[in-house]
Amino acid sequence: MAVQGYGLDGAVFVITGGARGIGAATARMAARDGAVVHVLDLPGSGGEELCAALREEGLGATFHDCDLVEEGAIETALGQVGERHGRIDVLHNNAGVTDAGVRTSLPLSDLSVQDWDLIQNVNVRGAVLCAKHALPFLRNARAATIINAASMAAIAAHERTIAYGTSKTAVVGLTRNLAVELAREGIRVNAYCPGVIETEMLSKYISAQDDPRAFRRGLVSENLVPRLGTPDEVAAVVCFLASPMAGFVDGAAWTVDGGSTAWRGVATWGDDGE
């Protein structure tokens, strides 16, 4: 049932944090291109409903309860996928959490060790452990790939994202190191760096600011494409990186940021993000 044309038909496609936002958009896009999608997320996240809706379309989609701070849960979920299919073709390390996702007061002075550890554990350690436990099954695939969710916060900092920005910078470094580590096994590893994308995660970050409306307008004004991005626009890049069309792309970090990191200006055209 390939409608997008990425060449993912039959691919076993694992997405962490796949219940909402970019992860859910990727699940829909990959499944509609013929991939067999496995969504890993927390219980009650909406992942089960997402997969049920995809199955109603006649597509392959399965939900797995998985808390990425628990290595045993990661090993179990990926083991279930690998044992069912004998391989994993694509591991999309999409799950992530921001400073605003774990606390209401964002200045450095209010950052606790527990907040810091949770963000690093989900965003960085979770990606490492998923790669580790998917590896035996990635090795069984003909052209396996790992795709990590970084952020433009790994390239240019914003205020009040100390833990998140640091974690996403680490994800870019992790991507390069995994690409080198796994090159001899024919496993490609890339990352993507989204800018301001209309997701629940972004909404929480904006809502935590002193003047959310002004802050939102400021974010949009940094883009050469003067609007917020959509989850589907990022999912399209993920599906491309997962596809045979990206066979010569390895160790890269692709920006999907409306041009925000290409200049040092403020747009005076387009909408205001409202």
C-alpha positions in Angstrom: 0.0 0.0 0.0 2.8 2.4 -1.0 1.4 5.9 -1.4 4.3 8.1 -0.5 7.0 6.5 -2.6 9.8 6.2 -0.1 10.4 2.5 -0.9 9.7 1.4 2.7 7.4 -1.4 1.7 7.8 -4.3 4.2 10.4 -2.5 6.3 10.2 -3.2 10.0 10.2 0.3 11.4 10.5 1.0 15.1 9.6 4.4 16.5 10.3 5.4 20.1 8.0 8.1 21.6 5.8 7.4 18.6 2.4 8.2 20.1 2.3 11.9 19.4 3.9 14.7 17.4 6.7 13.9 15.0 6.7 10.2 16.1 3.0 9.8 15.3 3.4 11.6 12.0 6.3 9.3 11.1 4.3 6.2 12.1 1.4 7.2 9.8 3.7 8.2 6.9 5.9 5.0 7.1 2.9 2.7 7.5 1.1 4.3 4.5 4.3 3.7 2.5 4.1 0.0 3.4 6.3 -0.3 6.4 5.4 -2.5 9.4 5.4 0.0 12.2 6.1 -0.6 15.9 5.4 2.3 18.2 7.1 2.3 21.6 5.8 4.8 24.2 4.4 5.0 27.7 1.1 3.5 28.7 -1.8 5.9 28.2 0.2 8.0 25.7 -2.2 7.4 22.8 0.1 5.0 21.0 -2.4 2.1 21.2 -5.1 4.2 19.7 -2.8 5.4 16.9 -1.8 1.9 16.0 -5.5 0.7 16.1 -6.4 3.5 13.7 -3.6 2.5 11.3 -4.8 -1.1 11.5 -8.3 0.0 10.6 -6.7 1.3 7.4 -5.3 -2.1 6.7 -1.8 -1.2 7.7 0.8 -2.9 9.9 1.1 -1.2 13.3 1.7 -2.5 16.8 2.1 -0.6 20.1 4.5 -1.6 22.9 4.5 -0.2 26.4 8.0 1.1 27.0 9.6 3.5 29.5 12.9 4.5 28.0 14.4 5.1 31.5 14.2 1.4 32.1 16.8 -0.7 30.2 14.8 -3.9 30.8 11.7 -2.4 29.2 13.7 -1.4 26.1 15.3 -4.8 25.8 11.9 -6.5 26.1 10.1 -4.3 23.6 12.9 -4.5 21.0 13.2 -8.2 21.6 9.5 -8.7 20.9 9.8 -6.8 17.6 13.0 -8.6 16.6 11.7 -12.1 17.4 8.5 -11.5 15.6 10.1 -10.4 12.3 13.7 -11.7 12.6 15.1 -8.3 12.0 14.7 -4.5 12.5 15.2 -2.4 9.4 14.7 1.1 10.9 15.2 2.3 14.4 13.8 5.9 14.8 15.0 7.2 18.2 12.4 9.9 18.3 11.5 10.0 22.1 12.4 13.1 23.9 11.6 15.4 26.7 12.3 19.2 27.3 13.0 21.2 30.3 9.4 22.5 30.1 8.2 18.9 30.0 9.4 18.1 33.5 9.3 21.4 35.4 7.4 24.7 35.4 10.2 27.1 36.3 12.9 27.0 33.7 15.9 29.1 34.9 19.2 27.4 35.6 18.8 28.3 39.3 15.7 26.0 39.5 17.2 23.0 37.7 17.3 20.0 39.9 19.6 17.0 39.5 16.5 14.8 39.1 15.3 17.0 36.2 18.7 17.0 34.6 19.0 13.2 34.9 15.5 12.5 33.5 16.1 14.6 30.4 19.6 13.1 29.7 18.3 9.6 30.4 15.4 9.8 27.9 17.1 11.9 25.2 20.6 10.4 25.2 20.8 7.2 27.3 17.5 6.0 25.9 18.8 6.4 22.3 22.1 4.6 23.2 20.2 1.7 24.8 17.7 1.4 22.0 20.6 1.1 19.5 22.3 -1.4 21.7 19.3 -3.7 22.1 18.2 -3.3 18.5 21.6 -4.1 17.1 21.3 -7.9 16.9 18.2 -7.4 14.8 19.6 -4.5 12.8 22.4 -6.9 11.8 19.9 -9.2 10.2 18.5 -6.5 7.9 19.7 -6.0 4.4 20.2 -2.2 4.7 19.5 -1.2 8.3 19.5 2.4 9.6 19.2 4.3 12.8 17.7 7.8 12.8 18.1 10.0 15.9 16.0 13.0 16.9 18.4 15.9 17.6 17.3 19.5 17.4 18.3 22.9 16.2 19.0 23.4 19.9 22.1 21.4 19.2 23.3 24.1 16.8 22.0 27.3 18.2 20.9 27.8 21.9 17.7 29.3 23.2 17.3 30.5 26.7 15.8 28.2 29.4 16.6 24.9 27.6 19.9 24.0 29.5 19.2 20.3 29.9 17.4 19.8 26.6 19.9 21.7 24.5 22.8 19.9 26.1 21.1 16.5 25.5 20.5 17.2 21.8 24.0 18.3 21.3 25.0 15.0 22.7 22.6 13.2 20.3 24.5 14.7 17.3 27.8 13.5 18.7 26.2 10.1 19.4 25.0 9.9 15.8 28.5 10.4 14.4 30.1 7.9 16.8 27.4 5.3 16.1 27.9 5.9 12.3 31.6 5.1 12.7 31.0 2.2 15.0 28.5 0.5 12.8 29.8 1.4 9.3 31.6 -1.9 8.9 28.3 -3.7 9.5 26.5 -1.7 6.8 24.2 0.1 9.3 23.7 3.8 8.5 23.2 6.3 11.3 21.8 9.8 10.8 20.1 12.5 12.8 17.7 15.3 12.1 17.5 18.7 13.8 13.9 20.1 13.8 13.3 23.8 14.4 10.0 25.1 15.8 7.5 22.4 14.9 3.8 22.6 15.9 3.8 19.9 18.6 2.7 19.4 22.2 6.3 19.6 23.2 6.7 23.1 21.6 3.4 24.3 23.1 4.6 23.4 26.6 7.8 25.3 26.1 6.0 28.4 24.8 3.5 28.3 27.5 6.2 28.3 30.2 7.5 31.7 29.0 6.7 35.0 30.6 4.9 36.2 27.5 3.9 33.2 25.4 2.4 35.1 22.5 5.4 37.4 22.1 7.8 34.4 22.5 5.9 32.5 19.8 6.1 35.4 17.4 9.8 35.7 18.2 10.4 32.1 17.3 8.6 32.4 14.0 10.5 35.6 13.1 13.8 33.7 13.2 12.8 31.5 10.3 13.4 32.2 6.6 10.1 30.3 6.1 8.2 32.5 8.5 5.8 30.0 10.1 6.0 27.0 12.4 6.8 23.7 10.8 4.5 20.7 10.8 5.2 17.2 12.1 4.5 15.8 8.6 7.3 18.0 7.2 9.8 16.4 9.6 8.4 12.9 9.1 9.0 13.2 5.4 12.7 13.8 6.1 12.8 10.8 8.5 11.2 8.5 5.9 13.7 9.7 3.3 16.6 9.0 5.6 15.2 5.6 6.3 14.8 4.8 2.6 17.1 3.4 0.0 17.1 6.9 -1.6 19.4 8.0 1.3 21.8 5.1 0.8 24.8 7.5 0.6 23.8 9.6 3.6 25.6 8.5 6.8 26.8 10.3 10.0 24.8 13.4 9.1 22.6 15.8 11.0 19.9 17.3 8.7 18.3 20.6 9.7 14.6 20.9 9.3 14.2 24.4 10.7 12.8 26.7 8.2 16.2 28.2 7.6 16.5 29.5 11.2 20.2 28.4 11.6 21.2 29.8 8.2 21.2 33.5 9.2 21.2 36.0 12.0 18.1 38.0 11.3 14.4 38.6 12.0 11.8 38.1 9.3 9.5 40.9 8.5 7.3 38.9 6.2 4.8 36.0 6.6 2.6 35.2 9.5 3.2 35.8 13.2 2.7 32.2 14.3 -0.7 32.8 15.8 
